[in-house]
Amino acid sequence: MFQSSQHPVADTEKATVHRVANGTHLNGDIGSARGSTPPRRARHTMLAKSICNRRCILTSTGLLLFASGTFFILFFPIIFQDILHEELKLRPNSRGYDAWVAPPFPLAMDIYFFNWTNPEDIRNHSTKPILEELGPYRFIERPTKVDIAWHDQNATVSYRKKSLFYFDEEGSNGRLDDVISSINIVAVSAAKRAQYWGYIKQKGVSMGLTLYEQELHVVKTAAELLFDGYEDNMVLMGKHMMDADEIPFDRVGWFYTRNNSADLIGHYNVHTGVDDINLLGRMGEWNYKPRTDFFEGTCGMLNGSAGEFYPPGLSKDRPVELFTPDMCRSLPLDFEEEVSVHGVKAYKYSGDRRAIDNGTLYPETACFSAGEIVPSGVLNISSCRFGTPVFMSYPHYYGADPFYLDQVEGLSPSKEKHQFYMALEPTTSVPLDVAARLQLNIMIEPYDNINLFSEVPRVFLPVLWFEQHVLMPADLAGEIGTALTVPSIVRLTGIVMAACGLAIILWVPLECLFFRRRRVASGSKDHTGLNGARSFALVAEKGLLHASEKNGKPLVGAIVLVDKLLPEMAEKQSPSQSPPAEPESCPLIDGKNATIVKS
């Protein structure tokens, strides 16, 4: 009999031996020890909730990123295109309206004269006309649109062009008072008009040329030949004798009445693109007619644009067409190459042989010949110039048949200086670099019944050529280039967002799988050691109990020590890992003969 008041340690022995004697599974004690720590289970629960919340947040974030990135990749280009088309449409409140009415930067027009140095040798068929190029004579043009009228019923706008020209002496290589020898356009026009008249009328024209002391050439100043014009008695006589429509001018000059006038180049009607963006800038009517009366068939159609707007989305396979009122026709330009203008990609369209053919090389252009069958390289616009035998070509007969170069001396064609081209940004079709270069030629031919022309050869004599080279300022081109990079930036951003979202979505299950395997591997290792300690403790405790029975004295300290160490070993187990199932082969302590009686 042991007294608890005298032997406190013995009480502990009694409790321990009593527990073992009753056949309690030692692993159950350890489980009870683990279960006796509620704060630890709470930590497990909080950790599980934290992991669940983190996974939910990651999954939601990944889905949001992936959906947003996919949206930007698939739908933003369409949205951007719609916005771009709305901005390109011509309306009174559109972004480009003010620039369309009056360009924000001045335009320069350079004019080069061909000084005819040997006009007295024109009847000597062994001598060619010798030409000397003079210029450039630079004029600053400030154009504006007037008489603007909007037509909502067919989405068009009507207007006239009015330009002011100022002579730029510093930018010129010559003065307006330079004296120039050139062809007498009045005499040539009178003889050409009488070509198919009867003998009597032709002789009357011949006498009139002699009476008014007309020669094959005139010597005038550059100002007189251009904008100022000069008086001619034969013009004044013809104006009184003929209808005003046949001779609308009282002075002679290649650009006479063009300065500060809105009537010379006619009345325009173009599509605004409001109803159909593919019609943007396309000519609807010119001088209140849907086609011209100067050429027959398809050659009289108003194809192309007035040169200011083109439908967005250029194609290398389709030419761009430019309507020129000075020629009363459209000029097709074919794709040549990709170029860079101030760092912005552009499609360069240039005039090739097809543009200046008259049926010699391309049968479809035969309707432009107007009855004059000549080699390819010049365009007959006589019907557009009141019957005057005017033929247009590229400067110095660039790209024309060698026939024309062989007729005169002093020409030297060059692609860099004389090519007609337009460089357009392919997405917006905005002109970035335009070089409009054309040469004016007069055809001289013999007329038997007109003495002044009876012995002259048939010659295409160059008179002048002009160039309007418009290069968009770098800052404006930069704005266009920056705006066009938005779809690429958004697309790249969308790809990055979609990739990151997909990675986050896939990371959650991969993370679970990885850490589950890691816990299983770690748990197996920990519990193997713990089971070994339990087996050792069980054997030790059983041996101690038998020794106690044999000797009649309990080994209290050893039993208490083992009973204390086992829960501590269980506590060292990781709180994030669940204990594996207890092995069924764990032995029981047989305490059949161990009985402790409390005093």
C-alpha positions as CSV (number, residue, x, y, z in Angstrom):
1,M,0.0,0.0,0.0
2,F,1.4,3.4,-1.1
3,Q,0.1,6.6,0.4
4,S,-0.3,9.4,-2.2
5,S,0.5,12.0,0.4
6,Q,3.8,10.5,1.3
7,H,4.8,9.3,-2.2
8,P,3.7,11.7,-4.9
9,V,5.9,10.0,-7.4
10,A,4.3,6.7,-6.5
11,D,0.9,8.2,-7.5
12,T,2.3,8.9,-10.9
13,E,3.5,5.3,-11.1
14,K,0.1,4.1,-10.1
15,A,-1.6,6.1,-12.8
16,T,0.9,5.0,-15.4
17,V,0.9,1.3,-14.4
18,H,-2.9,1.3,-14.1
19,R,-3.1,2.7,-17.7
20,V,-0.8,0.0,-19.0
21,A,-2.4,-2.8,-16.9
22,N,-5.8,-2.0,-18.4
23,G,-4.4,-2.9,-21.8
24,T,-4.5,0.6,-23.3
25,H,-2.8,1.0,-26.7
26,L,0.2,3.2,-26.3
27,N,-0.4,4.8,-29.6
28,G,-3.8,5.8,-28.3
29,D,-2.0,7.7,-25.5
30,I,0.1,9.5,-27.9
31,G,-3.0,10.3,-30.0
32,S,-4.6,11.6,-26.8
33,A,-1.6,13.7,-26.2
34,R,-1.9,15.2,-29.7
35,G,-5.6,15.6,-29.4
36,S,-5.1,17.5,-26.1
37,T,-3.7,20.5,-28.0
38,P,-6.7,22.3,-29.6
39,P,-4.6,25.4,-30.6
40,R,-2.6,23.3,-32.9
41,R,-5.7,22.1,-34.8
42,A,-6.8,25.7,-35.0
43,R,-3.5,26.6,-36.6
44,H,-4.1,23.8,-39.1
45,T,-7.5,25.1,-39.9
46,M,-6.3,28.7,-40.4
47,L,-3.4,27.5,-42.6
48,A,-5.9,25.5,-44.7
49,K,-8.1,28.6,-45.1
50,S,-5.1,30.8,-46.0
51,I,-4.0,28.3,-48.7
52,C,-7.6,28.1,-50.1
53,N,-7.9,31.9,-50.2
54,R,-4.5,32.3,-51.9
55,R,-5.4,29.7,-54.5
56,C,-8.8,31.4,-55.2
57,I,-7.1,34.8,-55.6
58,L,-4.5,33.3,-57.9
59,T,-7.0,31.5,-60.0
60,S,-9.3,34.5,-60.3
61,T,-6.3,36.7,-61.3
62,G,-5.1,34.3,-63.9
63,L,-8.6,34.0,-65.4
64,L,-8.9,37.8,-65.6
65,L,-5.5,38.2,-67.2
66,F,-6.1,35.5,-69.7
67,A,-9.6,36.8,-70.7
68,S,-8.3,40.4,-70.9
69,G,-5.3,39.4,-73.0
70,T,-7.5,37.3,-75.4
71,F,-9.9,40.2,-75.8
72,F,-7.0,42.6,-76.7
73,I,-5.6,40.1,-79.2
74,L,-8.8,39.3,-80.9
75,F,-11.0,42.4,-80.8
76,F,-8.8,45.5,-80.3
77,P,-7.6,45.5,-84.0
78,I,-11.3,45.7,-85.1
79,I,-12.1,48.4,-82.5
80,F,-9.0,50.4,-83.6
81,Q,-10.0,50.1,-87.3
82,D,-13.5,51.4,-86.6
83,I,-12.1,54.3,-84.7
84,L,-9.6,55.0,-87.5
85,H,-12.2,55.0,-90.1
86,E,-14.4,57.4,-88.2
87,E,-11.4,59.7,-87.9
88,L,-10.7,59.5,-91.6
89,K,-14.2,60.4,-92.8
90,L,-14.5,63.9,-94.1
91,R,-17.0,65.9,-92.1
92,P,-17.2,69.5,-90.9
93,N,-16.1,68.5,-87.4
94,S,-13.6,65.8,-88.3
95,R,-10.0,66.0,-87.3
96,G,-8.7,66.5,-90.8
97,Y,-11.3,69.1,-91.9
98,D,-9.2,72.2,-91.3
99,A,-6.2,70.7,-93.0
100,W,-8.3,69.8,-95.9
101,V,-9.8,73.3,-96.3
102,A,-6.4,75.0,-96.0
103,P,-3.1,73.0,-95.6
104,P,-1.2,74.0,-92.5
105,F,2.0,74.4,-94.4
106,P,2.7,76.2,-97.6
107,L,3.2,74.4,-100.9
108,A,6.1,75.1,-103.3
109,M,5.8,74.9,-107.0
110,D,9.0,75.0,-109.1
111,I,8.7,75.9,-112.8
112,Y,11.5,75.2,-115.3
113,F,11.5,76.9,-118.7
114,F,13.2,75.6,-121.9
115,N,14.8,78.5,-123.6
116,W,14.7,77.9,-127.3
117,T,18.1,79.1,-128.5
118,N,17.9,78.6,-132.2
119,P,14.3,79.2,-133.4
120,E,15.5,80.6,-136.7
121,D,16.8,77.1,-137.7
122,I,13.3,75.5,-137.4
123,R,13.0,75.2,-141.2
124,N,16.4,73.6,-141.5
125,H,15.6,69.9,-141.1
126,S,19.2,69.0,-140.5
127,T,19.3,71.0,-137.3
128,K,17.4,70.1,-134.1
129,P,15.9,72.6,-131.8
130,I,18.4,73.4,-129.0
131,L,17.0,73.9,-125.6
132,E,18.4,75.5,-122.4
133,E,16.8,74.7,-119.1
134,L,16.2,77.8,-116.9
135,G,15.0,77.8,-113.3
136,P,13.6,76.8,-111.1
137,Y,11.2,79.8,-110.6
138,R,9.7,79.0,-107.3
139,F,6.2,80.1,-106.3
140,I,4.7,79.5,-102.8
141,E,1.1,78.3,-103.1
142,R,-1.5,78.8,-100.4
143,P,-4.6,76.9,-101.5
144,T,-8.0,77.0,-99.9
145,K,-11.4,75.5,-100.5
146,V,-14.3,77.8,-101.3
147,D,-18.0,77.4,-102.1
148,I,-18.1,74.3,-99.9
149,A,-21.5,72.5,-99.9
150,W,-22.3,69.2,-98.1
151,H,-24.7,66.7,-99.7
152,D,-25.9,64.2,-97.0
153,Q,-28.2,62.3,-99.4
154,N,-25.2,60.8,-101.3
155,A,-22.4,61.5,-98.7
156,T,-20.5,63.9,-101.0
157,V,-19.1,67.4,-100.7
158,S,-18.8,70.1,-103.4
159,Y,-16.2,72.8,-103.6
160,R,-13.8,74.9,-105.7
161,K,-10.1,75.4,-105.3
162,K,-8.6,78.9,-104.9
163,S,-4.9,79.5,-104.6
164,L,-2.7,82.4,-104.0
165,F,0.8,82.3,-105.5
166,Y,3.8,84.3,-104.3
167,F,7.1,84.4,-106.0
168,D,9.9,83.1,-103.8
169,E,13.0,84.9,-105.1
170,E,15.3,83.3,-102.5
171,G,14.3,79.8,-103.5
172,S,14.5,80.5,-107.2
173,N,17.3,80.3,-109.6
174,G,16.2,83.2,-111.8
175,R,14.1,86.4,-111.8
176,L,10.7,87.1,-113.2
177,D,12.2,89.6,-115.6
178,D,14.4,87.0,-117.2
179,V,13.8,87.0,-121.0
180,I,12.9,83.7,-122.5
181,S,12.5,82.5,-126.1
182,S,9.6,80.1,-126.5
183,I,7.1,78.8,-129.0
184,N,4.3,81.2,-130.1
185,I,1.3,79.4,-128.8
186,V,-1.2,81.8,-130.5
187,A,0.2,81.1,-134.0
188,V,0.3,77.3,-133.3
189,S,-3.3,77.3,-132.0
190,A,-4.6,79.2,-134.9
191,A,-2.9,76.9,-137.5
192,K,-4.1,73.8,-135.7
193,R,-7.7,75.0,-135.5
194,A,-7.7,75.6,-139.3
195,Q,-6.1,72.2,-140.1
196,Y,-9.4,70.7,-141.4
197,W,-10.9,73.9,-142.8
198,G,-11.3,74.5,-146.5
199,Y,-8.7,76.2,-148.6
200,I,-10.2,79.6,-148.4
201,K,-10.4,79.7,-144.7
202,Q,-6.9,78.3,-144.3
203,K,-5.6,81.1,-146.5
204,G,-7.5,83.6,-144.4
205,V,-5.7,82.3,-141.3
206,S,-2.4,82.5,-143.1
207,M,-3.0,86.1,-144.1
208,G,-4.1,87.0,-140.5
209,L,-0.8,85.5,-139.1
210,T,1.1,87.7,-141.6
211,L,-1.0,90.8,-140.9
212,Y,-0.4,90.5,-137.2
213,E,3.3,89.8,-137.7
214,Q,3.2,86.4,-136.0
215,E,6.4,84.3,-135.8
216,L,7.0,80.8,-134.7
217,H,8.5,82.0,-131.5
218,V,8.0,84.8,-129.0
219,V,10.5,86.5,-126.6
220,K,8.8,87.3,-123.3
221,T,9.7,87.6,-119.6
222,A,9.1,84.8,-117.3
223,A,6.4,86.7,-115.5
224,E,4.5,87.3,-118.8
225,L,4.8,83.6,-119.8
226,L,3.4,82.5,-116.4
227,F,0.9,84.4,-114.3
228,D,0.9,87.9,-115.7
229,G,0.3,87.0,-119.3
230,Y,0.8,89.2,-122.3
231,E,-1.4,90.8,-124.9
232,D,-1.7,89.6,-128.4
233,N,-3.7,91.4,-131.2
234,M,-4.6,88.2,-132.8
235,V,-6.2,86.9,-129.6
236,L,-8.2,90.1,-129.3
237,M,-9.4,89.8,-132.8
238,G,-10.4,86.1,-132.4
239,K,-12.2,87.0,-129.1
240,H,-14.4,89.4,-131.1
241,M,-15.0,87.1,-134.0
242,M,-15.6,83.8,-132.1
243,D,-17.6,82.7,-129.1
244,A,-16.4,83.5,-125.7
245,D,-16.2,79.8,-124.8
246,E,-13.8,79.2,-127.6
247,I,-11.4,81.9,-126.5
248,P,-12.0,82.7,-122.8
249,F,-8.9,84.7,-122.2
250,D,-7.8,88.2,-123.2
251,R,-4.2,87.6,-122.5
252,V,-1.7,84.8,-123.1
253,G,0.1,83.0,-120.3
254,W,0.4,79.5,-119.2
255,F,-0.9,80.2,-115.7
256,Y,-2.9,83.3,-116.5
257,T,-6.1,83.6,-114.4
258,R,-4.9,80.9,-112.1
259,N,-3.7,83.2,-109.3
260,N,-6.4,84.0,-106.8
261,S,-9.1,82.4,-109.0
262,A,-11.5,79.7,-108.2
263,D,-12.8,79.1,-111.7
264,L,-9.9,77.8,-113.8
265,I,-9.7,74.2,-112.5
266,G,-13.4,73.7,-112.2
267,H,-16.0,72.5,-109.7
268,Y,-15.4,69.4,-107.7
269,N,-17.7,66.9,-106.1
270,V,-16.1,64.1,-104.1
271,H,-17.2,61.3,-101.7
272,T,-16.7,61.9,-98.0
273,G,-16.7,58.2,-97.0
274,V,-19.4,58.7,-94.4
275,D,-21.6,56.0,-95.9
276,D,-18.8,53.9,-97.3
277,I,-15.2,54.3,-96.3
278,N,-14.1,52.6,-99.5
279,L,-15.3,55.7,-101.5
280,L,-13.4,58.2,-99.4
281,G,-11.9,60.9,-101.7
282,R,-13.3,59.4,-104.9
283,M,-14.4,61.8,-107.6
284,G,-18.2,62.0,-108.0
285,E,-18.5,64.8,-110.5
286,W,-16.4,67.4,-112.1
287,N,-17.9,70.5,-113.5
288,Y,-21.3,69.1,-112.6
289,K,-20.9,65.9,-114.8
290,P,-20.1,62.3,-113.7
291,R,-17.6,62.0,-116.6
292,T,-15.6,64.3,-118.9
293,D,-16.5,65.1,-122.5
294,F,-12.9,65.3,-123.7
295,F,-12.2,61.5,-124.0
296,E,-14.4,58.7,-125.2
297,G,-15.3,55.4,-123.5
298,T,-13.6,54.5,-120.3
299,C,-11.0,57.2,-120.8
300,G,-13.7,59.8,-120.0
301,M,-14.5,58.3,-116.6
302,L,-13.7,60.2,-113.4
303,N,-11.5,57.5,-111.8
304,G,-9.5,58.0,-108.7
305,S,-9.2,60.8,-106.2
306,A,-8.5,64.5,-106.3
307,G,-5.2,63.7,-104.6
308,E,-6.1,64.5,-101.0
309,F,-7.9,61.5,-99.7
310,Y,-7.7,57.8,-100.6
311,P,-9.6,54.9,-99.0
312,P,-7.7,53.2,-96.2
313,G,-6.0,49.9,-96.7
314,L,-3.8,50.2,-99.8
315,S,-2.9,47.2,-101.9
316,K,0.2,46.6,-103.8
317,D,-1.8,44.9,-106.6
318,R,-4.1,47.9,-107.2
319,P,-2.9,51.2,-108.6
320,V,-3.9,54.5,-107.1
321,E,-5.4,57.0,-109.5
322,L,-5.0,60.8,-109.4
323,F,-7.5,63.0,-111.2
324,T,-5.7,66.1,-112.7
325,P,-8.0,68.9,-114.0
326,D,-5.2,70.4,-116.1
327,M,-5.2,67.2,-118.1
328,C,-9.0,66.5,-117.8
329,R,-8.2,62.9,-117.0
330,S,-7.0,60.5,-114.3
331,L,-3.4,59.4,-114.1
332,P,-2.8,55.8,-112.8
333,L,0.2,55.2,-110.6
334,D,1.4,51.6,-110.0
335,F,3.1,50.2,-106.9
336,E,6.9,50.4,-107.1
337,E,8.4,49.7,-103.7
338,E,8.2,50.2,-100.0
339,V,9.9,53.3,-98.6
340,S,10.4,55.0,-95.3
341,V,9.3,58.7,-94.8
342,H,10.5,60.1,-91.5
343,G,10.6,56.6,-90.2
344,V,7.1,55.7,-91.3
345,K,6.6,52.9,-93.7
346,A,5.0,54.0,-97.0
347,Y,4.0,52.5,-100.4
348,K,5.5,54.3,-103.3
349,Y,3.3,54.5,-106.4
350,S,4.9,55.9,-109.5
351,G,3.9,56.7,-113.0
352,D,5.3,54.2,-115.5
353,R,4.8,53.7,-119.2
354,R,1.2,52.6,-118.8
355,A,0.3,56.0,-117.3
356,I,1.6,58.0,-120.3
357,D,0.7,55.5,-123.0
358,N,-1.8,56.4,-125.8
359,G,-2.6,53.0,-127.1
360,T,0.9,52.2,-128.5
361,L,1.9,49.8,-125.8
362,Y,-1.4,49.2,-123.9
363,P,-4.6,48.9,-126.1
364,E,-6.9,50.0,-123.3
365,T,-5.3,53.5,-123.4
366,A,-6.0,54.0,-127.1
367,C,-9.0,56.2,-126.3
368,F,-6.6,58.8,-124.9
369,S,-4.9,59.4,-128.2
370,A,-7.7,61.7,-129.5
371,G,-6.9,60.8,-133.1
372,E,-3.1,61.5,-132.9
373,I,-1.2,58.2,-133.2
374,V,2.2,59.0,-131.8
375,P,4.8,56.9,-129.9
376,S,4.3,56.1,-126.3
377,G,5.4,58.7,-123.8
378,V,3.2,61.8,-124.3
379,L,-0.5,62.4,-123.6
380,N,-2.7,64.3,-126.0
381,I,-4.8,66.8,-124.0
382,S,-5.6,69.1,-127.0
383,S,-9.3,68.7,-126.5
384,C,-8.9,69.9,-122.9
385,R,-6.8,72.9,-123.9
386,F,-9.2,74.6,-126.4
387,G,-7.8,72.7,-129.4
388,T,-4.2,73.8,-128.8
389,P,-1.8,70.8,-129.6
390,V,-0.6,70.4,-126.0
391,F,0.9,67.0,-125.1
392,M,1.9,66.2,-121.6
393,S,4.8,64.0,-120.5
394,Y,7.2,63.5,-117.7
395,P,10.0,66.0,-117.5
396,H,12.8,65.6,-120.0
397,Y,10.7,62.8,-121.6
398,Y,11.5,60.5,-118.8
399,G,10.1,57.0,-119.5
400,A,9.0,58.0,-123.0
401,D,10.0,56.5,-126.3
402,P,13.5,57.6,-127.5
403,F,11.7,59.1,-130.5
404,Y,11.1,62.3,-128.5
405,L,14.6,62.7,-127.1
406,D,16.1,62.4,-130.6
407,Q,14.0,65.3,-131.9
408,V,15.7,68.0,-129.7
409,E,18.9,68.7,-127.9
410,G,19.5,69.7,-124.3
411,L,17.4,67.1,-122.4
412,S,18.7,64.6,-119.9
413,P,16.0,62.5,-118.2
414,S,16.7,61.3,-114.6
415,K,14.5,59.2,-112.3
416,E,15.5,61.0,-109.2
417,K,14.7,64.4,-110.7
418,H,11.8,63.7,-113.1
419,Q,9.8,60.8,-111.8
420,F,6.1,61.3,-110.9
421,Y,5.3,59.5,-107.6
422,M,3.2,59.4,-104.5
423,A,4.3,57.7,-101.2
424,L,1.2,56.8,-99.1
425,E,1.0,55.3,-95.6
426,P,-0.7,51.9,-96.4
427,T,-3.0,51.8,-93.4
428,T,-4.5,55.3,-93.5
429,S,-3.6,56.1,-97.2
430,V,-2.4,59.5,-96.0
431,P,0.1,61.0,-98.6
432,L,3.5,61.4,-96.9
433,D,5.6,62.3,-99.9
434,V,4.2,63.5,-103.3
435,A,6.2,64.7,-106.3
436,A,3.9,65.7,-109.1
437,R,6.1,66.4,-112.1
438,L,4.8,67.0,-115.6
439,Q,6.1,68.6,-118.8
440,L,4.2,70.7,-121.3
441,N,5.0,70.1,-124.9
442,I,3.7,71.7,-128.1
443,M,3.4,69.8,-131.3
444,I,4.6,71.7,-134.4
445,E,3.7,70.3,-137.8
446,P,3.5,71.5,-141.4
447,Y,0.3,73.0,-143.0
448,D,0.6,73.4,-146.7
449,N,-1.9,76.3,-147.0
450,I,-0.5,78.3,-144.1
451,N,2.7,80.0,-145.1
452,L,4.2,80.3,-141.6
453,F,4.1,76.5,-141.1
454,S,4.5,75.3,-144.6
455,E,8.1,74.2,-144.3
456,V,8.5,73.2,-140.6
457,P,9.1,69.6,-139.5
458,R,6.8,67.7,-137.2
459,V,8.4,68.3,-133.8
460,F,7.3,67.9,-130.2
461,L,8.9,70.9,-128.6
462,P,9.2,71.1,-124.8
463,V,8.1,74.4,-123.3
464,L,8.3,74.0,-119.6
465,W,7.9,71.6,-116.8
466,F,6.8,72.0,-113.2
467,E,7.1,70.2,-110.0
468,Q,5.1,70.2,-106.8
469,H,7.0,68.3,-104.2
470,V,5.1,68.0,-100.9
471,L,6.8,66.3,-98.0
472,M,4.8,65.9,-94.8
473,P,6.6,67.6,-91.9
474,A,8.4,65.2,-89.6
475,D,6.2,66.0,-86.5
476,L,3.0,65.2,-88.4
477,A,4.4,62.0,-89.8
478,G,5.6,61.1,-86.3
479,E,2.1,61.5,-84.9
480,I,0.8,59.2,-87.6
481,G,3.5,56.6,-87.0
482,T,2.9,56.8,-83.2
483,A,-0.8,56.3,-83.7
484,L,-0.2,53.3,-85.9
485,T,1.9,51.6,-83.3
486,V,-1.0,51.4,-80.8
487,P,-2.4,48.1,-82.2
488,S,1.0,46.4,-82.1
489,I,1.6,47.6,-78.5
490,V,-1.9,46.5,-77.4
491,R,-1.5,43.2,-79.2
492,L,1.9,42.6,-77.5
493,T,0.4,43.6,-74.1
494,G,-2.5,41.1,-74.7
495,I,-0.1,38.3,-75.5
496,V,1.9,39.0,-72.3
497,M,-1.3,39.2,-70.2
498,A,-2.7,36.0,-71.7
499,A,0.6,34.1,-71.2
500,C,0.9,35.3,-67.6
501,G,-2.8,34.5,-66.9
502,L,-2.3,31.0,-68.3
503,A,0.8,30.5,-66.2
504,I,-1.0,31.5,-63.0
505,I,-3.9,29.3,-63.8
506,L,-1.6,26.3,-64.4
507,W,0.5,27.1,-61.4
508,V,-2.2,26.4,-58.8
509,P,-2.7,22.7,-59.6
510,L,1.0,22.2,-60.1
511,E,1.7,23.8,-56.8
512,C,-0.8,21.5,-55.0
513,L,0.7,18.5,-56.7
514,F,4.2,19.5,-55.9
515,F,3.6,20.2,-52.2
516,R,1.4,17.1,-51.8
517,R,4.2,14.9,-53.0
518,R,6.6,16.8,-50.8
519,R,4.4,16.3,-47.7
520,V,4.0,12.6,-48.4
521,A,7.7,12.1,-48.8
522,S,8.5,14.1,-45.6
523,G,5.7,12.5,-43.6
524,S,6.9,9.0,-44.4
525,K,10.4,9.9,-43.2
526,D,9.2,11.5,-39.9
527,H,6.7,8.8,-39.0
528,T,9.2,6.0,-39.7
529,G,11.4,7.5,-36.9
530,L,8.5,8.1,-34.7
531,N,7.2,4.5,-35.1
532,G,10.7,3.3,-34.2
533,A,10.7,5.3,-31.0
534,R,7.2,4.0,-30.1
535,S,8.3,0.4,-30.6
536,F,11.4,1.0,-28.4
537,A,9.2,2.7,-25.8
538,L,6.7,-0.2,-25.8
539,V,9.4,-2.8,-25.4
540,A,11.1,-0.8,-22.7
541,E,7.9,-0.2,-20.8
542,K,6.9,-3.8,-21.0
543,G,10.3,-4.9,-19.8
544,L,10.2,-2.4,-16.9
545,L,6.8,-3.7,-15.8
546,H,8.0,-7.3,-15.7
547,A,11.1,-6.3,-13.8
548,S,8.9,-4.5,-11.3
549,E,6.7,-7.5,-10.8
550,K,9.7,-9.8,-10.4
551,N,11.6,-7.6,-7.9
552,G,8.5,-6.3,-6.1
553,K,9.7,-2.7,-6.6
554,P,8.3,-0.4,-9.3
555,L,10.8,1.3,-11.6
556,V,8.9,4.6,-11.4
557,G,11.5,7.0,-12.9
558,A,12.1,5.0,-16.1
559,I,8.4,4.5,-16.8
560,V,7.5,8.2,-16.2
561,L,10.4,9.2,-18.4
562,V,9.2,7.0,-21.3
563,D,5.7,8.2,-20.8
564,K,6.8,11.8,-21.0
565,L,9.1,11.5,-24.0
566,L,6.5,10.0,-26.3
567,P,4.1,13.0,-26.4
568,E,7.1,15.3,-26.9
569,M,8.2,13.4,-29.9
570,A,4.7,13.6,-31.3
571,E,4.8,17.4,-30.8
572,K,7.9,17.7,-33.0
573,Q,5.9,16.5,-35.9
574,S,5.2,19.2,-38.5
575,P,1.8,21.0,-37.8
576,S,1.1,21.1,-41.6
577,Q,1.2,17.4,-42.0
578,S,-1.5,15.0,-40.9
579,P,-0.3,11.9,-39.0
580,P,-0.5,8.6,-40.9
581,A,-2.7,5.8,-39.8
582,E,-1.5,3.9,-36.8
583,P,0.1,0.6,-37.7
584,E,-2.1,-2.4,-36.8
585,S,1.0,-4.5,-35.8
586,C,1.8,-2.2,-32.8
587,P,2.0,-4.6,-29.7
588,L,-0.1,-4.3,-26.6
589,I,1.2,-4.4,-23.0
590,D,-0.1,-7.4,-21.2
591,G,-0.8,-6.0,-17.7
592,K,-2.7,-8.9,-16.5
593,N,-0.8,-9.3,-13.2
594,A,0.0,-5.6,-12.7
595,T,-2.5,-4.1,-10.3
596,I,-2.0,-0.9,-8.3
597,V,-4.2,-0.3,-5.4
598,K,-4.6,3.3,-4.2
599,S,-4.5,3.8,-0.4
